[in-house]
């Protein structure tokens, strides 16, 4: 997660407690940019939580 950033706002996801990833194109989104569907390919987003 250290070099990954939100594909919409480009905010780094380092230290984020949760993030969202597209099930189609694999784009990452932060919680504030998350929608029900991907901004790019309209596939559904899956929620991931960071452990530890």
C-alpha positions in Angstrom: 0.0 0.0 0.0 2.9 2.4 0.3 3.0 3.6 -3.3 -0.7 3.3 -4.1 -3.0 6.3 -4.4 -6.6 7.0 -5.2 -7.2 7.0 -8.9 -9.7 9.9 -8.7 -8.1 12.4 -6.2 -4.6 11.0 -6.2 -4.4 11.0 -2.4 -1.9 8.4 -1.1 -3.6 5.4 0.5 -0.7 4.8 2.9 -2.0 4.7 6.4 -5.6 4.4 5.3 -7.8 2.1 7.4 -10.0 1.1 4.5 -10.0 1.6 0.7 -12.0 0.4 -2.3 -10.8 -1.4 -5.4 -12.7 -1.9 -8.7 -13.5 -5.5 -9.5 -13.1 -4.8 -13.2 -10.1 -2.5 -13.9 -8.5 -2.8 -10.4 -8.5 1.0 -9.8 -8.1 2.1 -6.2 -10.4 4.7 -4.5 -10.3 6.3 -1.1 -13.4 6.4 1.1 -14.2 10.0 0.2 -14.1 9.2 -3.6 -15.9 5.9 -3.3 -19.2 5.4 -5.2 -21.2 2.2 -5.8 -19.5 1.7 -9.2 -16.1 2.5 -10.7 -15.6 5.9 -12.2 -13.8 4.4 -15.2 -15.3 1.1 -16.2 -18.6 1.1 -14.1 -17.8 -2.3 -12.4 -18.6 -2.7 -8.7 -16.2 -1.7 -6.0 -15.1 -4.0 -3.2 -14.2 -2.7 0.3 -10.9 -3.7 1.8 -9.7 -3.0 5.4 -6.1 -2.8 6.4 -5.2 -5.0 9.3 -2.7 -3.8 11.9 
